[in-house]
Amino acid sequence: MEGSRFVEDPHHHRFEAQERVMALQFGAVDKRLERIEALIEGLEKRLWMTVYGVVGVILTQAVQSILEFAPKGG
């Protein structure tokens, strides 16, 4: 005599609960990754602004020294 196909498997509920917990955990990890990515983008922008600022200072000093040693017309 076989069991009814309508009788619920007790392992089925545990499996569904594990799936829900895993979905919540993956959702939390996904939100953390999004925050980390946003922080990295902000840091990257600041880094490039610093690089451009340093390059600007170096170029300004180079132009000033060229103008300083350029022959003066007279």
Sequence and secondary structure as in RCSB ss.txt:
>XXXX:A:sequence
MEGSRFVEDPHHHRFEAQERVMALQFGAVDKRLERIEALIEGLEKRLWMTVYGVVGVILTQAVQSILEFAPKGG
>XXXX:A:secstr
    TTS  HHHHHHHHHHHHHHHHHHHHHHHHHHHHHHHHHHHHHHHHHHHHHHHHHHHHHHHHHHHHS    
